[in-house]
Each structure stands twice: as C-alpha cells, then as structure tokens.
C-alpha cells in the first residue's frame, strides 16, 4: 500500500516545547501522511518521546499547532492507537490478557448500559486476528515479551484507530520475535498508518517507508531518499561516514539517508 | 473459647475486624499495585496530628481525624505527584510533621491524660457501636465507588498514561483513591493502631498479588486473608492474654514470611 501524500493525518506546525526552560523541541514541522510507516529515530534525550506525547495530547506545545485529522490531539485521541513503552508497567500486576485489551475500550464518560459484552466480543475478534485468542484468559505475567507487545497492539486497536503509535516496541524482545512483530506491523500497515519511535538502529524494519530524525529539530526523509547514513543522526558526535554496525540479514537492504545538520 | 463470643466487646471486635478486613482488602490492593504503601504510612502517622487536634478542640475523635487525614493525604499526594523523584523525602517530612503537631496539641490540652497507647497500637476491644456504624457506612461507600469505577481504577493502576490518552480523568480518580485510602487508614487505626495499620493494609494484598488473576480476585483474597489474620490474632490474644493488635500483626507477618519462602 503506497503512502497517500494527499491526505495528511498528523500535522505539526512550528511546534516548540521546553521542560523547565530547557528546549526539547524547537520549531518542529512534521506531516504524517495516510498509510505512511514512519520511524522516529534520534539520540536519547533528543525529544522522541516528547514528540509522541505532543501528538497524543499528553503535553501541550509552548508554541505552534498540532492537528490530528484536523482536530486537536485531545479530541482526536480515539483516532490514535497508542502502544506505550513497557518499562513503566508493573509486571507483577494481576490482570488477564482480555482485561488489558478491554482497557482500550474505556470511555471518558460512563454509560448507563454497559457496552462490556459487545466490547468483549470485539476484543476476542482482535485477539484472534493477532493469533492470541488462546491466551485471552491467561495472566499477562505468563506471556513472553513478543506476545505482550501484541497484546498492547490489540488494546490499541480497540478504538478502530487510523494511526498506530508505538514507543520503542521492540525493547527487550528477542530477535526472532522482533521479525514476527515487524511482519505484523507490515500487515497492519495495509489498513493503518504507523508511527514508531525507535532508539535501536538495527531495529528499523525494511518495511519502514519514511524516517524522521529527531534531535531538538526534526528532519523528515521520505521513501525515495537514499544517500548518507542515518548513523550520523543517531550519533551526531561521531562524524563517520561508515556504518559502525554491520547488519547481516537476508533480504534486508542497508538503508542510508541524506545528510543534514542537527 | 466459644464462651468468649457472648461478650459484647468480643462481638464488636469481630465485626470491626470484618469491616477492617474488607476495606483493607480493597484499598490495600490499590495501594500495593499503585505503589502507595509509603504514602499510606505517611497518612497513618500524619493522622496523629488529627488525633491531637480533635483532643485539643474537643471534637469527636473520628471526624476530626478523618478530616485532618484526608487533607494531609491530598497535600502529600499532590506534592509527591508533581515532584515524583523527591516524593519519598516530602512524604517523610509530612509524616514526622503530623506526628509532632499531634504530640504538641495533646501536651497543650489542659488536664488531659490520654491513653496514647490506644492510638498507637489500637483498641479493637473497646470499639463502640457508633464506631461500627461509621465503619459500616465507609465500607459501603468504598464498595459502591469501586462498583462504579472498577474498570477505570484497573486502567489507571495498570497504565496511567494509556488511561489518560483514552480520556479517563486520571487526576480525579487518583483524588478519590487517596480520599478512600485516608478514610480506610483512620478507621483501621482504631483496630490495630497507627503504627501497625500499614501491616494490615499491605500484607494481605501483597500475599495475594502473587496468586490473583485479576485485581478483583486480589481484593477478595486479601479480604479473606485479613479476616483470617484478625480472627487468629484475636484468638491468640484471648488465649494468652496478649495485645490484640500486636497478635494480629504477628499472625499476618508469619504468613507473609511463609509465603515469601514457598
């Protein structure tokens, strides 16, 4: 499925954000198009997570505007399926897979008639699609990292989002599960726009259609672009034109992006 | 042993133990999974300021203490919330400040010879009918709130950020949770005293966390364990003529360590 560059889903215009007067993002412009598969990369502390939180409406920009499908992020939150980083989650928490997926269907307002049974059916359908239905009543503790990540995707899909937003989804997952995980994302990309934050260079899937390098400012590299190394974006101090990491994988082309100054 | 049941004070003690077990089972579960155990300790000790204030002003113990405990709990929670990395120090200071205020206020009350030990170590054998009614009302209140907002509490306890993205009013729910926690702590102070309240609040929930499949199961299990600890403690106390609250905690701690090693 090609990127539909006529339809902008997320539009960020001159966005600046600072924590305690320390500028994290400055004059950021970024458009995310329909059916894009965007990887957001950059050094730690470069503002990747802040960018994500701004899109989600968890933070408000000091300057500039953000629109998700033409609405403010707070109003548009159901268009976005969010898959957060797992490291902030209490792993001892007693909860079944199905109950986690059902969290995805919670609404800000209470309804007199509970939609819970209908939501349960929907959750079961989504779990089936993600090949997780046999785990529905299992405790989350007993699942592997890759399985847990698929559960979080199932939860994100409960609102029928247009965009899937993932924050470092492959951290702590073994490489075999990572391959499966990227296959799933590729499949989901047929119907969804995917935005994925990643700090791991080797983890960028070959299915990624565009890359945004974030380090206070944002540079967007679209599909067609191949020239200089992304490594310079990851490690701005080590101005080396050679890739320090040798990627060995079948059918996985080595991607190189145009140079820019951060 | 059976003949003990004919005494009013034993009957009151058992009913108080039942209510205490229910509210500790519910709120202890929320405190453990939300990592609010230290805050609970802070509330319990700062509540001594409320006890002092009630004695000084001549107010009924329960109402003065509940008001004071809720106020300090909300102050501690909001300061800690905005200052997460320093929250332990802030809670520690208010913990001590509350106790100091309590001691000074009691000292300043002319001609008052209060049995401090009963507040520090509880007085389950002198619980009055009015105390039982208040406990019953608070228990019902907590159960009703939980019935309405159970799924929201699960969501914010599991993954606060995701709940926020889904539009759940996380801050309001946290406030409700802190208020219910403060209510629970003040009522349980009557049963086991402010020094031991943390044990009855957290031990049953902590043991159950390992075995429960859901938060609801954890609450039910913790309630049953709480009842077992209280009844066994009371039997021990009656048989060997030792302090009731200390016996309850002794039983609970024994189970805690047995559970740790199996």
Boltz contact constraints between the chains, C-beta under 6 A:
constraints:
  - contact:
      token1: [A, 56]
      token2: [B, 165]
      max_distance: 6.0
  - contact:
      token1: [A, 58]
      token2: [B, 164]
      max_distance: 6.0
  - contact:
      token1: [A, 77]
      token2: [B, 165]
      max_distance: 6.0
  - contact:
      token1: [A, 77]
      token2: [B, 167]
      max_distance: 6.0
  - contact:
      token1: [A, 82]
      token2: [B, 165]
      max_distance: 6.0
  - contact:
      token1: [A, 84]
      token2: [B, 161]
      max_distance: 6.0
  - contact:
      token1: [A, 84]
      token2: [B, 162]
      max_distance: 6.0
  - contact:
      token1: [A, 89]
      token2: [B, 159]
      max_distance: 6.0
  - contact:
      token1: [A, 92]
      token2: [B, 209]
      max_distance: 6.0
  - contact:
      token1: [A, 93]
      token2: [B, 33]
      max_distance: 6.0
  - contact:
      token1: [A, 93]
      token2: [B, 158]
      max_distance: 6.0
  - contact:
      token1: [A, 94]
      token2: [B, 212]
      max_distance: 6.0
  - contact:
      token1: [A, 94]
      token2: [B, 213]
      max_distance: 6.0
  - contact:
      token1: [A, 94]
      token2: [B, 214]
      max_distance: 6.0
  - contact:
      token1: [A, 94]
      token2: [B, 218]
      max_distance: 6.0
  - contact:
      token1: [A, 103]
      token2: [B, 155]
      max_distance: 6.0
  - contact:
      token1: [A, 106]
      token2: [B, 155]
      max_distance: 6.0
  - contact:
      token1: [A, 106]
      token2: [B, 166]
      max_distance: 6.0
  - contact:
      token1: [A, 106]
      token2: [B, 168]
      max_distance: 6.0
  - contact:
      token1: [A, 108]
      token2: [B, 167]
      max_distance: 6.0
  - contact:
      token1: [A, 139]
      token2: [B, 213]
      max_distance: 6.0
